Amino acid sequence: FFALCVALSGREVNKTRRTVNGVDHKDFFRDGKVGDWKNHLSVTLETENKIDMTIKEKFQGSGTQD
C-alpha cells in the first residue's frame, strides 16, 4: 500500500497541478471533504436520501460505518 501511495504522489498531475490533457487539477479533483459533493451537485432532498440509503446498504457489514 505504501508503495502505491508513493507512486501516486509522484504523478505528473501532483507536480504541475494539471492533468495530461492540460485540465487544471481543481476542475478534476475534489477536496475530499465529507459532504463536499453537495457544493458540486444539484440534487433534491429525495435524491440525497436515496444516495445515503444506497451507500448504507452497500457498505453494511463492511465495518466502515459508525
Phi and psi restraints in degrees (range 20) as a CNS / XPLOR table:
assign (resid 1 and name C) (resid 2 and name N)
       (resid 2 and name CA) (resid 2 and name C) 1.0 -60.1 20.0 2
assign (resid 2 and name N) (resid 2 and name CA)
       (resid 2 and name C) (resid 3 and name N) 1.0 -42.0 20.0 2
assign (resid 2 and name C) (resid 3 and name N)
       (resid 3 and name CA) (resid 3 and name C) 1.0 -62.5 20.0 2
assign (resid 3 and name N) (resid 3 and name CA)
       (resid 3 and name C) (resid 4 and name N) 1.0 -37.8 20.0 2
assign (resid 3 and name C) (resid 4 and name N)
       (resid 4 and name CA) (resid 4 and name C) 1.0 -64.2 20.0 2
assign (resid 4 and name N) (resid 4 and name CA)
       (resid 4 and name C) (resid 5 and name N) 1.0 -43.7 20.0 2
assign (resid 4 and name C) (resid 5 and name N)
       (resid 5 and name CA) (resid 5 and name C) 1.0 -62.3 20.0 2
assign (resid 5 and name N) (resid 5 and name CA)
       (resid 5 and name C) (resid 6 and name N) 1.0 -41.2 20.0 2
assign (resid 5 and name C) (resid 6 and name N)
       (resid 6 and name CA) (resid 6 and name C) 1.0 -64.1 20.0 2
assign (resid 6 and name N) (resid 6 and name CA)
       (resid 6 and name C) (resid 7 and name N) 1.0 -44.1 20.0 2
assign (resid 6 and name C) (resid 7 and name N)
       (resid 7 and name CA) (resid 7 and name C) 1.0 -63.3 20.0 2
assign (resid 7 and name N) (resid 7 and name CA)
       (resid 7 and name C) (resid 8 and name N) 1.0 -42.8 20.0 2
assign (resid 7 and name C) (resid 8 and name N)
       (resid 8 and name CA) (resid 8 and name C) 1.0 -68.9 20.0 2
assign (resid 8 and name N) (resid 8 and name CA)
       (resid 8 and name C) (resid 9 and name N) 1.0 -34.6 20.0 2
assign (resid 8 and name C) (resid 9 and name N)
       (resid 9 and name CA) (resid 9 and name C) 1.0 -69.5 20.0 2
assign (resid 9 and name N) (resid 9 and name CA)
       (resid 9 and name C) (resid 10 and name N) 1.0 -20.7 20.0 2
assign (resid 9 and name C) (resid 10 and name N)
       (resid 10 and name CA) (resid 10 and name C) 1.0 -88.9 20.0 2
assign (resid 10 and name N) (resid 10 and name CA)
       (resid 10 and name C) (resid 11 and name N) 1.0 2.6 20.0 2
assign (resid 10 and name C) (resid 11 and name N)
       (resid 11 and name CA) (resid 11 and name C) 1.0 -62.5 20.0 2
assign (resid 11 and name N) (resid 11 and name CA)
       (resid 11 and name C) (resid 12 and name N) 1.0 150.1 20.0 2
assign (resid 11 and name C) (resid 12 and name N)
       (resid 12 and name CA) (resid 12 and name C) 1.0 -57.9 20.0 2
assign (resid 12 and name N) (resid 12 and name CA)
       (resid 12 and name C) (resid 13 and name N) 1.0 -38.0 20.0 2
assign (resid 12 and name C) (resid 13 and name N)
       (resid 13 and name CA) (resid 13 and name C) 1.0 -61.3 20.0 2
assign (resid 13 and name N) (resid 13 and name CA)
       (resid 13 and name C) (resid 14 and name N) 1.0 -29.3 20.0 2
assign (resid 13 and name C) (resid 14 and name N)
       (resid 14 and name CA) (resid 14 and name C) 1.0 -76.7 20.0 2
assign (resid 14 and name N) (resid 14 and name CA)
       (resid 14 and name C) (resid 15 and name N) 1.0 -21.1 20.0 2
assign (resid 14 and name C) (resid 15 and name N)
       (resid 15 and name CA) (resid 15 and name C) 1.0 -90.1 20.0 2
assign (resid 15 and name N) (resid 15 and name CA)
       (resid 15 and name C) (resid 16 and name N) 1.0 -44.3 20.0 2
assign (resid 15 and name C) (resid 16 and name N)
       (resid 16 and name CA) (resid 16 and name C) 1.0 -95.0 20.0 2
assign (resid 16 and name N) (resid 16 and name CA)
       (resid 16 and name C) (resid 17 and name N) 1.0 -15.3 20.0 2
assign (resid 16 and name C) (resid 17 and name N)
       (resid 17 and name CA) (resid 17 and name C) 1.0 66.1 20.0 2
assign (resid 17 and name N) (resid 17 and name CA)
       (resid 17 and name C) (resid 18 and name N) 1.0 21.8 20.0 2
assign (resid 17 and name C) (resid 18 and name N)
       (resid 18 and name CA) (resid 18 and name C) 1.0 -134.8 20.0 2
assign (resid 18 and name N) (resid 18 and name CA)
       (resid 18 and name C) (resid 19 and name N) 1.0 147.7 20.0 2
assign (resid 18 and name C) (resid 19 and name N)
       (resid 19 and name CA) (resid 19 and name C) 1.0 -77.1 20.0 2
assign (resid 19 and name N) (resid 19 and name CA)
       (resid 19 and name C) (resid 20 and name N) 1.0 174.6 20.0 2
assign (resid 19 and name C) (resid 20 and name N)
       (resid 20 and name CA) (resid 20 and name C) 1.0 -63.1 20.0 2
assign (resid 20 and name N) (resid 20 and name CA)
       (resid 20 and name C) (resid 21 and name N) 1.0 -23.2 20.0 2
assign (resid 20 and name C) (resid 21 and name N)
       (resid 21 and name CA) (resid 21 and name C) 1.0 -84.9 20.0 2
assign (resid 21 and name N) (resid 21 and name CA)
       (resid 21 and name C) (resid 22 and name N) 1.0 -2.6 20.0 2
assign (resid 21 and name C) (resid 22 and name N)
       (resid 22 and name CA) (resid 22 and name C) 1.0 88.1 20.0 2
assign (resid 22 and name N) (resid 22 and name CA)
       (resid 22 and name C) (resid 23 and name N) 1.0 8.6 20.0 2
assign (resid 22 and name C) (resid 23 and name N)
       (resid 23 and name CA) (resid 23 and name C) 1.0 -78.0 20.0 2
assign (resid 23 and name N) (resid 23 and name CA)
       (resid 23 and name C) (resid 24 and name N) 1.0 132.6 20.0 2
assign (resid 23 and name C) (resid 24 and name N)
       (resid 24 and name CA) (resid 24 and name C) 1.0 -61.2 20.0 2
assign (resid 24 and name N) (resid 24 and name CA)
       (resid 24 and name C) (resid 25 and name N) 1.0 140.4 20.0 2
assign (resid 24 and name C) (resid 25 and name N)
       (resid 25 and name CA) (resid 25 and name C) 1.0 -59.9 20.0 2
assign (resid 25 and name N) (resid 25 and name CA)
       (resid 25 and name C) (resid 26 and name N) 1.0 -29.3 20.0 2
assign (resid 25 and name C) (resid 26 and name N)
       (resid 26 and name CA) (resid 26 and name C) 1.0 -68.7 20.0 2
assign (resid 26 and name N) (resid 26 and name CA)
       (resid 26 and name C) (resid 27 and name N) 1.0 -24.2 20.0 2
assign (resid 26 and name C) (resid 27 and name N)
       (resid 27 and name CA) (resid 27 and name C) 1.0 -83.6 20.0 2
assign (resid 27 and name N) (resid 27 and name CA)
       (resid 27 and name C) (resid 28 and name N) 1.0 -11.9 20.0 2
assign (resid 27 and name C) (resid 28 and name N)
       (resid 28 and name CA) (resid 28 and name C) 1.0 -112.5 20.0 2
assign (resid 28 and name N) (resid 28 and name CA)
       (resid 28 and name C) (resid 29 and name N) 1.0 -39.7 20.0 2
assign (resid 28 and name C) (resid 29 and name N)
       (resid 29 and name CA) (resid 29 and name C) 1.0 -103.9 20.0 2
assign (resid 29 and name N) (resid 29 and name CA)
       (resid 29 and name C) (resid 30 and name N) 1.0 144.8 20.0 2
assign (resid 29 and name C) (resid 30 and name N)
       (resid 30 and name CA) (resid 30 and name C) 1.0 -89.1 20.0 2
assign (resid 30 and name N) (resid 30 and name CA)
       (resid 30 and name C) (resid 31 and name N) 1.0 167.3 20.0 2
assign (resid 30 and name C) (resid 31 and name N)
       (resid 31 and name CA) (resid 31 and name C) 1.0 -70.7 20.0 2
assign (resid 31 and name N) (resid 31 and name CA)
       (resid 31 and name C) (resid 32 and name N) 1.0 -25.6 20.0 2
assign (resid 31 and name C) (resid 32 and name N)
       (resid 32 and name CA) (resid 32 and name C) 1.0 82.7 20.0 2
assign (resid 32 and name N) (resid 32 and name CA)
       (resid 32 and name C) (resid 33 and name N) 1.0 18.6 20.0 2
assign (resid 32 and name C) (resid 33 and name N)
       (resid 33 and name CA) (resid 33 and name C) 1.0 -88.9 20.0 2
assign (resid 33 and name N) (resid 33 and name CA)
       (resid 33 and name C) (resid 34 and name N) 1.0 139.8 20.0 2
assign (resid 33 and name C) (resid 34 and name N)
       (resid 34 and name CA) (resid 34 and name C) 1.0 -59.7 20.0 2
assign (resid 34 and name N) (resid 34 and name CA)
       (resid 34 and name C) (resid 35 and name N) 1.0 128.2 20.0 2
assign (resid 34 and name C) (resid 35 and name N)
       (resid 35 and name CA) (resid 35 and name C) 1.0 82.7 20.0 2
assign (resid 35 and name N) (resid 35 and name CA)
       (resid 35 and name C) (resid 36 and name N) 1.0 -2.7 20.0 2
assign (resid 35 and name C) (resid 36 and name N)
       (resid 36 and name CA) (resid 36 and name C) 1.0 -65.3 20.0 2
assign (resid 36 and name N) (resid 36 and name CA)
       (resid 36 and name C) (resid 37 and name N) 1.0 -21.6 20.0 2
assign (resid 36 and name C) (resid 37 and name N)
       (resid 37 and name CA) (resid 37 and name C) 1.0 -58.6 20.0 2
assign (resid 37 and name N) (resid 37 and name CA)
       (resid 37 and name C) (resid 38 and name N) 1.0 -28.0 20.0 2
assign (resid 37 and name C) (resid 38 and name N)
       (resid 38 and name CA) (resid 38 and name C) 1.0 -64.2 20.0 2
assign (resid 38 and name N) (resid 38 and name CA)
       (resid 38 and name C) (resid 39 and name N) 1.0 -23.8 20.0 2
assign (resid 38 and name C) (resid 39 and name N)
       (resid 39 and name CA) (resid 39 and name C) 1.0 -81.0 20.0 2
assign (resid 39 and name N) (resid 39 and name CA)
       (resid 39 and name C) (resid 40 and name N) 1.0 -12.4 20.0 2
assign (resid 39 and name C) (resid 40 and name N)
       (resid 40 and name CA) (resid 40 and name C) 1.0 -114.5 20.0 2
assign (resid 40 and name N) (resid 40 and name CA)
       (resid 40 and name C) (resid 41 and name N) 1.0 -21.5 20.0 2
assign (resid 40 and name C) (resid 41 and name N)
       (resid 41 and name CA) (resid 41 and name C) 1.0 -118.3 20.0 2
assign (resid 41 and name N) (resid 41 and name CA)
       (resid 41 and name C) (resid 42 and name N) 1.0 141.0 20.0 2
assign (resid 41 and name C) (resid 42 and name N)
       (resid 42 and name CA) (resid 42 and name C) 1.0 -101.3 20.0 2
assign (resid 42 and name N) (resid 42 and name CA)
       (resid 42 and name C) (resid 43 and name N) 1.0 106.3 20.0 2
assign (resid 42 and name C) (resid 43 and name N)
       (resid 43 and name CA) (resid 43 and name C) 1.0 -131.7 20.0 2
assign (resid 43 and name N) (resid 43 and name CA)
       (resid 43 and name C) (resid 44 and name N) 1.0 156.2 20.0 2
assign (resid 43 and name C) (resid 44 and name N)
       (resid 44 and name CA) (resid 44 and name C) 1.0 -81.4 20.0 2
assign (resid 44 and name N) (resid 44 and name CA)
       (resid 44 and name C) (resid 45 and name N) 1.0 165.9 20.0 2
assign (resid 44 and name C) (resid 45 and name N)
       (resid 45 and name CA) (resid 45 and name C) 1.0 -60.7 20.0 2
assign (resid 45 and name N) (resid 45 and name CA)
       (resid 45 and name C) (resid 46 and name N) 1.0 -36.9 20.0 2
assign (resid 45 and name C) (resid 46 and name N)
       (resid 46 and name CA) (resid 46 and name C) 1.0 -61.9 20.0 2
assign (resid 46 and name N) (resid 46 and name CA)
       (resid 46 and name C) (resid 47 and name N) 1.0 -45.5 20.0 2
assign (resid 46 and name C) (resid 47 and name N)
       (resid 47 and name CA) (resid 47 and name C) 1.0 -64.3 20.0 2
assign (resid 47 and name N) (resid 47 and name CA)
       (resid 47 and name C) (resid 48 and name N) 1.0 -41.6 20.0 2
assign (resid 47 and name C) (resid 48 and name N)
       (resid 48 and name CA) (resid 48 and name C) 1.0 -59.9 20.0 2
assign (resid 48 and name N) (resid 48 and name CA)
       (resid 48 and name C) (resid 49 and name N) 1.0 -42.7 20.0 2
assign (resid 48 and name C) (resid 49 and name N)
       (resid 49 and name CA) (resid 49 and name C) 1.0 -65.3 20.0 2
assign (resid 49 and name N) (resid 49 and name CA)
       (resid 49 and name C) (resid 50 and name N) 1.0 -38.7 20.0 2
assign (resid 49 and name C) (resid 50 and name N)
       (resid 50 and name CA) (resid 50 and name C) 1.0 -63.4 20.0 2
assign (resid 50 and name N) (resid 50 and name CA)
       (resid 50 and name C) (resid 51 and name N) 1.0 -41.7 20.0 2
assign (resid 50 and name C) (resid 51 and name N)
       (resid 51 and name CA) (resid 51 and name C) 1.0 -62.6 20.0 2
assign (resid 51 and name N) (resid 51 and name CA)
       (resid 51 and name C) (resid 52 and name N) 1.0 -46.7 20.0 2
assign (resid 51 and name C) (resid 52 and name N)
       (resid 52 and name CA) (resid 52 and name C) 1.0 -60.1 20.0 2
assign (resid 52 and name N) (resid 52 and name CA)
       (resid 52 and name C) (resid 53 and name N) 1.0 -43.3 20.0 2
assign (resid 52 and name C) (resid 53 and name N)
       (resid 53 and name CA) (resid 53 and name C) 1.0 -65.8 20.0 2
assign (resid 53 and name N) (resid 53 and name CA)
       (resid 53 and name C) (resid 54 and name N) 1.0 -40.7 20.0 2
assign (resid 53 and name C) (resid 54 and name N)
       (resid 54 and name CA) (resid 54 and name C) 1.0 -63.3 20.0 2
assign (resid 54 and name N) (resid 54 and name CA)
       (resid 54 and name C) (resid 55 and name N) 1.0 -43.4 20.0 2
assign (resid 54 and name C) (resid 55 and name N)
       (resid 55 and name CA) (resid 55 and name C) 1.0 -63.4 20.0 2
assign (resid 55 and name N) (resid 55 and name CA)
       (resid 55 and name C) (resid 56 and name N) 1.0 -44.7 20.0 2
assign (resid 55 and name C) (resid 56 and name N)
       (resid 56 and name CA) (resid 56 and name C) 1.0 -60.0 20.0 2
assign (resid 56 and name N) (resid 56 and name CA)
       (resid 56 and name C) (resid 57 and name N) 1.0 -42.5 20.0 2
assign (resid 56 and name C) (resid 57 and name N)
       (resid 57 and name CA) (resid 57 and name C) 1.0 -64.1 20.0 2
assign (resid 57 and name N) (resid 57 and name CA)
       (resid 57 and name C) (resid 58 and name N) 1.0 -46.8 20.0 2
assign (resid 57 and name C) (resid 58 and name N)
       (resid 58 and name CA) (resid 58 and name C) 1.0 -68.4 20.0 2
assign (resid 58 and name N) (resid 58 and name CA)
       (resid 58 and name C) (resid 59 and name N) 1.0 -32.2 20.0 2
assign (resid 58 and name C) (resid 59 and name N)
       (resid 59 and name CA) (resid 59 and name C) 1.0 -97.2 20.0 2
assign (resid 59 and name N) (resid 59 and name CA)
       (resid 59 and name C) (resid 60 and name N) 1.0 1.1 20.0 2
assign (resid 59 and name C) (resid 60 and name N)
       (resid 60 and name CA) (resid 60 and name C) 1.0 -58.7 20.0 2
assign (resid 60 and name N) (resid 60 and name CA)
       (resid 60 and name C) (resid 61 and name N) 1.0 129.8 20.0 2
assign (resid 60 and name C) (resid 61 and name N)
       (resid 61 and name CA) (resid 61 and name C) 1.0 83.3 20.0 2
assign (resid 61 and name N) (resid 61 and name CA)
       (resid 61 and name C) (resid 62 and name N) 1.0 0.8 20.0 2
assign (resid 61 and name C) (resid 62 and name N)
       (resid 62 and name CA) (resid 62 and name C) 1.0 -87.5 20.0 2
assign (resid 62 and name N) (resid 62 and name CA)
       (resid 62 and name C) (resid 63 and name N) 1.0 -13.4 20.0 2
assign (resid 62 and name C) (resid 63 and name N)
       (resid 63 and name CA) (resid 63 and name C) 1.0 81.6 20.0 2
assign (resid 63 and name N) (resid 63 and name CA)
       (resid 63 and name C) (resid 64 and name N) 1.0 10.4 20.0 2
assign (resid 63 and name C) (resid 64 and name N)
       (resid 64 and name CA) (resid 64 and name C) 1.0 -97.3 20.0 2
assign (resid 64 and name N) (resid 64 and name CA)
       (resid 64 and name C) (resid 65 and name N) 1.0 -6.8 20.0 2
assign (resid 64 and name C) (resid 65 and name N)
       (resid 65 and name CA) (resid 65 and name C) 1.0 -94.0 20.0 2
assign (resid 65 and name N) (resid 65 and name CA)
       (resid 65 and name C) (resid 66 and name N) 1.0 162.2 20.0 2
